[in-house]
Amino acid sequence: MTDHNKEFWDRLDGVMAGMLAVKGEKLDAMSPNLRDGGKDGNVWFITAKGTDLVDAVESGSKAAQFVIADRSAHLWADVDGTLELSQDSAVLDELWSPMAAAWFDDGREDPDVRLLCFTPHKAEASLTTESAVKFFYEIAKANMSDSTPEGGWQGTITF
């Protein structure tokens, strides 16, 4: 039996971007970061002071949504959870990268650097077939029979 929770984290580790929002607000494009493949159960985002997301959570944790549509990771998901501002300098040091540095004039020491922690609770997800050969086989089989192509798994993941 497939562990969809583990498969979700494994695939999320290869995702370069998604859309993040405090529930009911506009979605913003963000780059997710995982610690140790997501074993801490959180998705981390490096952003800047003054952004809508930082402003929204400065007063405390808020219900949030993270949306992923990544063809290369074969992952599509709408994830509900909570978002909060983190002051964990060790986590920021661990996640810091040249990509993050490109957004800040003073690099890691820039006073505007902020770290957000998204803790997922539940996801509606599609984990699609990773093999192009299998996908085309399923399409051909469906066209020659009364079957529906098997494209992967779709359902709810609880974290």
ZALOGU-6534 format. One line per 2 residues: number of its first residue (from 0); their letters; for each residue x, y, z of N, C-alpha, C. Coordinates in Angstrom, 2 decimals. Last residue first. Example, Ala and Ser with C-alpha at 12.3 -4.5 7.8 and 13.67 -1.06 7.14 Angstrom:
1	sa	12.85,-2.25,7.08,13.67,-1.06,7.14,12.90,0.03,7.87  13.19,-5.69,7.80,12.30,-4.50,7.80,13.20,-3.30,7.80
***
This chain:
158	ft	-2.33,15.41,7.67,-0.96,15.46,8.21,-0.97,15.37,9.72  -4.19,13.69,5.32,-4.22,14.35,6.62,-2.82,14.27,7.21
156	it	-5.21,13.91,2.05,-4.08,13.56,2.91,-4.23,14.37,4.21  -7.61,12.72,-0.21,-7.30,13.60,0.92,-6.14,13.03,1.71
154	gq	-6.94,12.12,-3.72,-7.69,12.00,-2.50,-7.24,13.00,-1.45  -5.70,10.16,-6.34,-6.30,11.44,-5.96,-7.11,11.22,-4.71
152	wg	-3.04,8.67,-8.21,-3.90,8.69,-7.02,-4.45,10.08,-6.78  -2.96,7.83,-11.69,-2.33,8.06,-10.40,-3.37,8.04,-9.30
150	ge	-4.35,7.28,-13.97,-3.37,8.36,-14.02,-2.66,8.61,-12.71  -5.73,4.97,-15.97,-5.23,5.11,-14.59,-4.11,6.13,-14.62
148	pt	-8.45,5.65,-18.18,-7.01,5.56,-17.92,-6.68,5.75,-16.43  -11.22,3.45,-18.19,-10.75,4.81,-17.94,-9.26,4.72,-17.64
146	sd	-12.43,1.17,-20.73,-11.83,1.53,-19.44,-11.47,3.01,-19.38  -13.32,-0.11,-22.96,-14.29,0.74,-22.25,-13.74,1.20,-20.90
144	sm	-10.63,0.21,-25.34,-11.55,-0.55,-24.49,-12.55,0.42,-23.86  -8.89,1.81,-26.64,-9.19,0.52,-27.28,-10.18,-0.32,-26.47
142	na	-8.50,3.98,-25.01,-9.07,4.21,-26.33,-9.47,2.92,-27.04  -7.26,2.80,-22.83,-8.60,3.37,-22.66,-9.28,3.60,-24.00
140	ka	-4.78,2.13,-23.97,-5.66,1.08,-23.45,-7.09,1.59,-23.33  -3.75,4.70,-24.49,-4.01,3.77,-25.60,-4.99,2.68,-25.16
138	ie	-3.56,5.65,-21.85,-4.39,6.37,-22.83,-4.75,5.43,-23.98  -1.73,3.82,-20.75,-3.08,3.94,-20.18,-4.04,4.64,-21.14
136	yf	0.52,4.40,-22.34,-0.06,3.06,-22.36,-1.50,3.12,-21.85  1.05,7.00,-21.51,0.61,6.77,-22.89,0.01,5.37,-23.07
134	fk	1.77,6.43,-18.81,0.67,7.35,-19.13,0.14,7.07,-20.53  4.01,4.80,-19.11,2.80,4.26,-18.48,1.60,5.13,-18.82
132	va	5.74,6.67,-20.31,5.40,5.43,-21.01,4.11,4.85,-20.45  6.03,8.55,-18.32,5.35,8.95,-19.55,4.93,7.71,-20.33
130	se	5.63,8.06,-14.92,6.19,7.48,-16.14,5.38,7.90,-17.35  4.22,9.03,-12.77,5.49,9.68,-13.11,6.07,9.20,-14.44
128	tt	0.85,9.73,-12.28,1.82,8.78,-12.78,3.08,9.50,-13.24  0.16,12.10,-9.61,-0.04,11.47,-10.90,1.11,10.56,-11.28
126	ls	-1.56,12.78,-7.03,-0.19,12.30,-7.22,-0.24,11.49,-8.51  -3.49,15.33,-5.90,-3.36,14.37,-6.99,-1.89,14.06,-7.13
124	ae	-5.22,16.25,-2.86,-4.03,16.12,-3.71,-4.23,15.12,-4.83  -6.06,18.23,-0.35,-6.72,17.53,-1.45,-5.64,17.47,-2.52
122	ak	-4.74,18.07,2.91,-4.56,18.41,1.50,-5.51,17.59,0.64  -4.31,19.43,6.18,-5.05,18.55,5.27,-4.82,19.03,3.85
120	hp	-2.27,20.83,7.51,-3.19,19.99,8.28,-3.88,18.97,7.38  1.05,22.22,7.45,-0.13,21.67,6.78,-0.96,20.80,7.72
118	tf	2.40,25.10,8.44,2.18,23.76,8.98,0.91,23.20,8.35  4.78,27.30,7.39,3.46,26.79,7.07,3.37,25.36,7.58
116	cl	6.61,29.96,8.46,6.44,28.53,8.66,4.98,28.16,8.39  8.81,32.41,7.16,7.45,31.97,7.43,7.42,30.46,7.54
114	lr	11.18,34.81,7.88,10.97,33.39,7.68,9.54,33.05,8.08  12.64,37.72,6.38,11.65,37.10,7.27,11.49,35.64,6.89
112	vd	14.83,40.43,5.99,14.62,38.99,5.81,13.63,38.48,6.86  15.48,43.07,6.49,14.13,42.79,5.99,13.84,41.30,5.82
110	pd	18.15,43.32,7.17,17.15,43.44,8.24,15.72,43.13,7.79  20.42,40.96,5.88,19.50,42.05,5.55,18.41,42.13,6.63
108	er	22.04,38.79,6.20,22.03,39.78,7.28,21.11,40.97,7.02  21.94,37.40,3.81,21.33,36.79,5.01,21.18,37.80,6.15
106	gd	22.12,40.32,1.77,22.14,38.88,1.94,21.42,38.43,3.20  21.60,42.98,1.39,22.61,42.63,2.38,22.63,41.14,2.69
104	df	19.58,42.90,-0.58,20.82,43.64,-0.81,21.93,43.23,0.14  17.88,40.01,-1.58,18.19,40.91,-0.46,19.55,41.55,-0.66
102	wa	17.50,38.16,-3.54,16.40,39.08,-3.28,16.72,40.13,-2.22  19.66,36.46,-3.61,19.47,37.34,-4.75,18.39,38.39,-4.51
100	aa	19.39,34.78,-1.41,20.30,35.92,-1.31,20.08,36.93,-2.44  17.80,32.71,-2.42,17.24,33.65,-1.44,18.08,34.92,-1.38
98	mp	19.73,31.54,-4.11,18.46,32.01,-4.66,17.81,33.02,-3.71  21.74,30.73,-2.37,22.02,31.81,-3.31,20.74,32.38,-3.94
96	sw	20.01,30.23,0.82,20.61,29.77,-0.43,20.97,30.96,-1.31  18.95,29.02,3.99,19.47,30.12,3.19,20.20,29.56,1.97
94	le	18.23,26.98,5.68,17.51,27.10,4.42,18.09,28.16,3.48  19.91,27.32,7.89,19.88,26.04,7.20,19.26,26.16,5.80
92	dl	19.25,29.92,8.72,20.62,29.62,8.28,20.65,28.34,7.45  16.58,29.43,9.48,16.87,30.36,8.39,18.28,30.10,7.85
90	va	17.05,27.73,11.64,16.32,27.23,10.48,16.60,28.12,9.27  18.38,29.53,13.34,19.06,28.30,12.90,18.37,27.71,11.67
88	sd	16.45,31.48,13.87,17.63,31.84,13.08,18.37,30.61,12.56  13.25,31.66,14.16,14.26,30.61,14.30,15.43,30.86,13.35
86	qs	11.00,33.14,14.17,12.23,33.85,14.55,13.41,32.88,14.65  8.33,33.05,11.87,9.28,32.33,12.71,10.51,33.20,12.96
84	le	4.89,33.58,11.50,6.22,34.16,11.40,7.14,33.41,12.35  2.69,31.06,10.18,3.17,31.96,11.24,4.56,32.46,10.91
82	lt	-0.18,29.39,9.10,1.02,30.14,8.72,1.40,31.06,9.86  -1.73,26.20,8.81,-1.54,27.47,9.51,-0.21,28.08,9.10
80	gd	-3.68,24.75,6.15,-2.83,24.67,7.33,-2.80,26.00,8.05  -4.46,22.96,3.19,-4.89,23.84,4.28,-3.97,23.65,5.47
78	vd	-3.58,22.71,-0.16,-3.22,22.32,1.20,-3.70,23.38,2.19  -4.11,21.25,-3.03,-4.63,22.42,-2.33,-4.52,22.05,-0.85
76	aw	-1.96,19.98,-5.61,-2.56,19.93,-4.28,-3.05,21.30,-3.82  -0.23,17.87,-7.67,-1.22,18.93,-7.68,-1.92,18.86,-6.33
74	lh	2.66,16.55,-9.01,1.95,16.86,-7.78,1.04,18.07,-8.00  4.85,15.92,-10.60,3.61,15.13,-10.71,2.77,15.29,-9.45
72	as	7.01,17.48,-10.79,6.93,16.68,-9.56,5.70,15.76,-9.58  6.43,18.67,-13.24,7.66,17.88,-13.12,7.68,17.02,-11.86
70	rd	4.02,20.03,-12.70,4.04,18.89,-13.63,5.29,18.06,-13.48  2.51,21.29,-10.05,3.86,21.09,-10.54,3.93,19.82,-11.39
68	ai	0.87,23.20,-8.19,0.56,22.61,-9.50,1.90,22.46,-10.20  -0.31,23.91,-4.98,0.81,23.40,-5.77,0.26,22.83,-7.07
66	vf	-1.09,26.22,-2.51,-1.55,25.54,-3.71,-0.34,25.18,-4.57  -1.89,26.64,0.79,-0.75,26.52,-0.12,-1.21,25.67,-1.30
64	qa	-3.44,28.71,3.15,-3.62,27.78,2.03,-2.36,27.82,1.17  -4.21,29.23,6.67,-3.58,29.54,5.39,-3.82,28.42,4.39
62	ak	-4.92,30.88,9.70,-5.29,29.81,8.77,-4.78,30.21,7.39  -2.12,32.28,11.51,-3.38,32.43,10.77,-3.64,31.17,9.93
60	sg	-0.38,33.45,14.41,-0.67,32.40,13.45,-2.04,32.59,12.80  0.21,37.02,14.81,0.05,35.63,15.24,-0.32,34.71,14.10
58	se	0.75,39.49,13.82,0.03,39.45,15.10,-0.20,38.03,15.60  1.98,38.92,11.42,2.77,39.57,12.48,2.07,39.50,13.84
56	va	0.56,37.91,9.31,0.85,37.01,10.42,1.69,37.64,11.53  0.24,39.99,7.46,-0.93,39.25,7.91,-0.67,38.40,9.14
54	dv	2.85,40.83,6.88,1.94,41.75,7.59,0.76,40.98,8.19  3.67,38.59,5.43,4.31,38.92,6.70,3.41,39.83,7.52
52	ld	1.93,38.79,3.19,1.94,37.61,4.04,2.55,37.89,5.40  2.56,41.30,2.06,1.21,41.05,2.57,1.19,39.86,3.52
50	tg	5.77,42.50,3.19,4.92,41.78,2.24,3.56,41.54,2.88  7.24,43.62,5.23,6.39,44.51,4.44,5.56,43.80,3.37
48	ka	10.14,41.60,4.99,9.31,42.50,5.80,8.49,43.37,4.86  10.16,38.78,2.75,10.65,40.07,3.23,9.62,40.80,4.09
46	ti	10.99,35.26,2.93,10.35,36.40,2.30,10.86,37.69,2.96  11.09,31.85,2.72,11.92,33.03,3.01,11.30,34.18,2.23
44	fw	9.19,29.31,4.11,9.29,30.31,3.05,10.14,31.47,3.54  8.63,25.81,4.68,9.22,27.09,5.08,9.35,28.01,3.86
42	vn	6.47,23.48,5.94,6.97,24.06,4.70,7.41,25.47,5.05  6.78,20.75,8.28,6.51,22.14,7.93,7.06,22.47,6.55
40	gd	7.60,18.31,9.28,6.18,18.52,9.05,5.80,19.93,8.66  10.17,17.53,9.50,9.66,18.34,10.62,8.19,18.68,10.44
38	kg	10.62,16.24,7.10,10.43,15.42,8.30,9.97,16.22,9.52  11.13,17.36,4.68,9.83,17.62,5.28,9.58,16.84,6.56
36	gd	13.77,16.86,3.98,12.70,16.23,3.21,11.31,16.40,3.80  15.15,18.54,5.83,15.29,17.08,5.88,14.11,16.38,5.20
34	rl	12.93,21.11,5.37,14.07,20.67,6.18,14.05,19.15,6.21  12.02,22.80,2.39,11.80,21.73,3.35,13.09,21.47,4.12
32	np	10.46,25.61,0.94,11.70,24.99,1.41,11.33,23.93,2.44  8.80,27.10,-1.88,8.79,26.32,-0.64,10.18,25.74,-0.33
30	sm	8.43,30.29,-3.05,9.28,29.10,-3.20,9.32,28.33,-1.88  5.35,31.76,-4.18,6.40,31.59,-3.17,7.17,30.31,-3.47
28	ad	2.89,34.00,-5.24,3.87,33.00,-5.66,5.02,32.96,-4.64  -0.03,34.43,-3.31,1.25,34.97,-3.76,2.17,33.82,-4.15
26	lk	-3.54,34.96,-3.35,-2.42,34.02,-3.38,-1.18,34.72,-3.91  -5.44,37.11,-1.20,-4.89,36.78,-2.52,-3.69,35.83,-2.37
24	eg	-7.43,35.56,1.45,-6.65,36.65,0.85,-6.10,36.21,-0.50  -8.61,33.32,2.49,-9.48,34.42,2.09,-8.77,35.59,1.45
22	kv	-5.87,32.43,4.48,-7.20,32.07,3.97,-8.04,33.31,3.68  -2.88,33.65,3.21,-3.71,33.57,4.41,-5.11,33.34,3.86
20	al	-1.23,31.76,0.66,-2.10,32.85,1.10,-2.62,32.58,2.50  0.84,30.77,-2.07,0.57,30.78,-0.63,-0.31,31.97,-0.28
18	mg	1.68,28.62,-4.64,0.95,29.84,-4.31,0.51,29.74,-2.86  5.00,27.58,-5.59,3.58,27.35,-5.36,2.93,28.68,-5.04
16	am	8.03,26.17,-6.90,7.15,27.29,-6.59,5.72,26.82,-6.38  9.52,23.82,-7.09,10.24,25.10,-7.06,9.34,26.27,-6.66
14	vg	9.53,20.60,-5.70,8.72,21.71,-6.21,9.48,23.03,-6.03  10.75,18.45,-4.52,11.23,18.86,-5.83,10.48,20.05,-6.43
12	dl	9.39,18.02,-2.17,10.81,18.37,-2.07,11.39,18.82,-3.41  6.97,17.03,-2.96,7.05,18.45,-2.63,8.50,18.92,-2.55
10	rd	7.57,14.29,-3.15,7.35,15.07,-4.37,7.45,16.58,-4.10  7.85,13.64,-0.45,8.92,13.34,-1.39,8.79,14.18,-2.65
8	wf	5.34,14.40,0.57,6.55,15.10,1.01,7.71,14.86,0.05  3.69,12.51,-0.85,3.46,13.95,-0.95,4.74,14.72,-0.59
6	ek	4.72,10.10,0.09,4.88,10.43,-1.32,4.66,11.92,-1.56  3.86,10.23,2.75,5.30,10.22,2.45,5.55,10.62,1.00
4	nh	1.06,10.16,2.25,1.66,11.25,3.03,3.15,11.35,2.70  0.68,7.75,0.94,0.47,9.00,0.20,1.06,10.20,0.93
2	dt	2.11,4.91,0.77,1.99,5.91,1.82,1.90,7.27,1.14  0.54,2.19,-0.84,1.32,3.41,-0.96,1.05,4.34,0.22
0	m	0.85,-1.19,0.00,0.00,0.00,0.00,0.89,1.25,0.00
***
